[in-house]
Amino acid sequence: MEFLKKHLAWLTDQGLCLFVSFLTGVRPKAAGSLAFNPEKKVYYANHGSHGDFVLVWISLPRRWRMRVRPVAGADYWLTNRLKRFIIRRVFNALLIPRAGGNPQAVTEQMTEALQNGDSLIIFPEGTRNTDDDVVLLPFKSGIYHLAAANPDVCFVPMWIN
């Protein structure tokens, strides 16, 4: 059963990447054009939809995706079996409780992932900006605390348009 889930996750990843690339034109960058390795980076971007992390995900070289984990709200992604499968098995997301009331625990959770060699995709606005104006919402303080706790980590800004 585990073998089947692993292959289904791989097929889902490939299908999503092809589909999103077809719709948006986003393609992976060559590994040489980004900093030297996929480990211990935080990719952060503006946030307009639930699909934003997929755009960041597919813009990275395919072999890097195994080390990159989107940070996502557990309350949204754990609501049904399909979402759980996609977020856990396809994207290996770091799920956080958004209503937990303990932002320090969330920073510690992200720091642990980074210290284990993973990279993260985060959206420091904290929520989706559904405004028609192309403007960033104010960043939540979590990105500052994450950077302060991880001075050896490279923070990579991205813009989704």
N, C-alpha and C positions, 0 to 999 in steps of 0.2 A: 504494500500500500504506500509506503514512504517513497519508493522508487517512482510510482505513478504520480504522486503529488509533486515530486521534484521535477519530473518531465512536463507535467501540466503547467507548473509555474514557469518553466523555461519557455514553453510554447506561448503562454499568455504574455510574457515579457516581449517576446519577438513580435507577436501579433499587435500588441499595443504600440510598440515602437514603430512598426511599419504603418499602422493606421494613423497615428498622430503625426508622423513624418509626412505622410501623404496629405493630410489635412492642413498642416501648418507650414511645411517646408523646413522644419527644424531638423538638422542633421548633426550627428556627433562630430565634435572637433577632433582633429588629429591629436594623439597623445603628446606629440612633441610641441604643440602650440600652447599647451597648458603647463603649469609648473610640474616638475619632474615626476611626481608619483601621486597616486590617488589617496594616500593615507593622510589622516589627520588634517583635514580641511573642513571648513564650514562654508558652504555655498549659501549665500543669503540673497533674497530677491523680494521685489514687490509682490503683492498677493491679491489677485483679482478673481480666482476661481479655485475649485477643488482640484482642477487638473494642472495647476501650475507646477507642482513638483514633478509631474510627468515630463513637462517641457524641459526642466532643468536636468532631469534624469537622462532623457534621450540626447541631450546636447553633450553629454560626457562620452568618452570612448567606452565602447562596450565592455572591455575587460575591467574598467574601473568600477562599473556598476555593482560588482560584488562587494565592494568596500564602502559604498555610499548608501546612507540610510536617511530617508526623509523623516523629519520629526512631524508627527501628526497627532491630532486629537483623538484619544481613545473613544470618547463618547460618540463621535461620528462613525469611525471605522469599525467598531465592534457591534454594530446594530444588526447585521445579518451575515449569513455564512459566506456569501460571495465577497462582500467587502472584507471580511476577516481573512479569507484566502488570499485575496489580492494584496492587501496591505502587509500581511505577515509573510506569505510565501513568495510572492513575486517581488515585492519591494523591500522586504525585511525592515520595515519601518520601526522607528523608535516611537512607541506609543506613549503619550503623556496624558495625564488627567488634567483637563483644562479647568475644571471646577474644584480642583483639589485644595486650593487655598495655601499651598506650600511651594512657592516659586523656587525656593532654595533647593528643594528636593528635585525639581525638574532640572535645574542647572547641574546638580550632582549626577543625575541620570545621563545627561548629555556629556558631561566631563568623563564619566566612566566609559562611554562608547568611544570617545575620542582617544582616551588613553589606551584603549584596546586596539587602536589602529584604524578605527572606522572614520569615515567622513560623514558629515551631516548636511542635509538641506533644510534650511529654516526660513521662516518668513517673519522678520522682526516687527512687522506692523501688528502682529498678533491676531488679526482677523482679516477676512477678505475685504478689499476696498472695492465696493460695487459702484462707486461714484463715476460718472462719465468723464470727469476731469482727470487728466493724466497727472496725478499728484500722489506723492507718498503720504500715507498716514504717519503720525509720529511713531517712532520705534518704541517698543516696550523696553524696559531696562534690562531684560534678560540677556540680550546680545552683549551688553557691556559686561555683565557679571560672568558670562561664559568666556569672553575674551580675557578678562582679568584673571580667571581661574586657569586659563590655558594659554600662557604667553608664547608657547612653542607652536601653536596652531596657526595655520594660514587662513585668513578670512577672505573669501573671494566674492566680491559683489557682482550681481547679475541684474539685468533689467529685462522684464518680460513685457513685450509690447504686442 
